[in-house]
Amino acid sequence: TAAPSTFEEQGNSGEDYRKYSNLFVFAGGNKAGMEAMDKEKQAEVIYEMSKNSSFFKRAKQLGEEADRKAEQLQKEFDQLTGAALRKMESAAQAKLMECEKRRSFEKICCVLDMDMFYAAVEIRDRPELKDLPVAVGGSAMISTSNYVARKYGVRAAMPGFIAKKLCPNLVFVHCNFDKYRIVAEQIRGVIGKVDPQYRSHSLDEVYFELTTAAKARFRESTVENPDRTPTIEELRVLAVQILQE
């Protein structure tokens, strides 16, 4: 039998921490590696350690304002007549068709998101951290965490003192952005060989196209029939191969 939670011991149903957990960007388990974490414990710890802070009061205020706006919109929606709804649906459908005419599936694009990037670089340099819960950052803020730490509910943008409460054995590693930039440039160098026009708006994300590289790979594999135009399906298969490489 599980031990009673703080709220159960105090006779509290726990509705508060469930009600307000959506106010925190560092709550929830929507990151890779957090599938098996205890969401109830995470929500309870975040609430207990934040409920008296000015941040929580402001977040609560913003949440209440958003609820009021949603209620007002729902009231306005409920008052719409059938004719008004049909008119709006028709306008929306026309907009969709307009967008559909401009849509193309002839290019193959990729978004590369390097998961737990900072932590991965630190673990590369300190292999003894591999099986330990690791967070890059400090008591004020965490930039990222490895998969071991995520099992405890520790994630990016979370204050370090809350993360330590969730995972007492958490190991903090200070950020070293000079090192991360070097590794990011190495990765971009690889991507640049596939698409010199790649775009990158952060150290751990790169946006690039694989169409040209896939066509070049196709030409290499069909030297006996160089004039044959590949289908998009054939190009996608080659693009996946290039991406895996």
QUIZIRA-V5122 format. One record per residue. RES is the residue in three letters. PHI is phi in whole degrees, 0 to 359 (* if undefined). Layout:
res phi
RES PHI
RES PHI
This chain:
res phi
THR *
ALA 290
ALA 294
PRO 296
SER 285
THR 304
PHE 290
GLU 294
GLU 295
GLN 268
GLY 79
ASN 263
SER 287
GLY 87
GLU 298
ASP 298
TYR 289
ARG 288
LYS 294
TYR 257
SER 297
ASN 287
LEU 281
PHE 252
VAL 292
PHE 262
ALA 258
GLY 95
GLY 233
ASN 269
LYS 252
ALA 303
GLY 91
MET 251
GLU 298
ALA 259
MET 289
ASP 275
LYS 295
GLU 296
LYS 295
GLN 301
ALA 297
GLU 294
VAL 296
ILE 300
TYR 295
GLU 299
MET 269
SER 237
LYS 298
ASN 259
SER 272
SER 293
PHE 299
PHE 297
LYS 298
ARG 291
ALA 297
LYS 297
GLN 299
LEU 296
GLY 296
GLU 294
GLU 297
ALA 295
ASP 297
ARG 295
LYS 296
ALA 295
GLU 296
GLN 295
LEU 297
GLN 296
LYS 297
GLU 296
PHE 294
ASP 296
GLN 272
LEU 291
THR 275
GLY 300
ALA 295
ALA 295
LEU 296
ARG 297
LYS 295
MET 293
GLU 296
SER 295
ALA 296
ALA 295
GLN 296
ALA 296
LYS 295
LEU 298
MET 295
GLU 298
CYS 292
GLU 299
LYS 294
ARG 267
ARG 280
SER 226
PHE 249
GLU 276
LYS 243
ILE 245
CYS 244
CYS 221
VAL 247
LEU 260
ASP 246
MET 279
ASP 294
MET 43
PHE 305
TYR 299
ALA 295
ALA 297
VAL 295
GLU 295
ILE 290
ARG 302
ASP 276
ARG 228
PRO 302
GLU 293
LEU 273
LYS 307
ASP 261
LEU 255
PRO 288
VAL 236
ALA 230
VAL 266
GLY 141
GLY 209
SER 295
ALA 279
MET 203
ILE 252
SER 276
THR 197
SER 220
ASN 276
TYR 294
VAL 296
ALA 292
ARG 294
LYS 297
TYR 266
GLY 96
VAL 278
ARG 210
ALA 298
ALA 74
MET 274
PRO 301
GLY 297
PHE 291
ILE 286
ALA 300
LYS 294
LYS 291
LEU 290
CYS 223
PRO 303
ASN 269
LEU 299
VAL 257
PHE 267
VAL 235
HIS 293
CYS 296
ASN 225
PHE 292
ASP 299
LYS 292
TYR 295
ARG 294
ILE 297
VAL 294
ALA 299
GLU 294
GLN 298
ILE 293
ARG 297
GLY 297
VAL 291
ILE 298
GLY 298
LYS 288
VAL 271
ASP 214
PRO 298
GLN 264
TYR 303
ARG 235
SER 216
HIS 255
SER 205
LEU 292
ASP 248
GLU 222
VAL 222
TYR 247
PHE 209
GLU 249
LEU 247
THR 300
THR 298
ALA 295
ALA 293
LYS 295
ALA 296
ARG 296
PHE 296
ARG 298
GLU 295
SER 271
THR 231
VAL 296
GLU 283
ASN 223
PRO 293
ASP 271
ARG 289
THR 271
PRO 287
THR 280
ILE 296
GLU 295
GLU 296
LEU 295
ARG 295
VAL 299
LEU 292
ALA 297
VAL 297
GLN 299
ILE 297
LEU 297
GLN 294
GLU 296
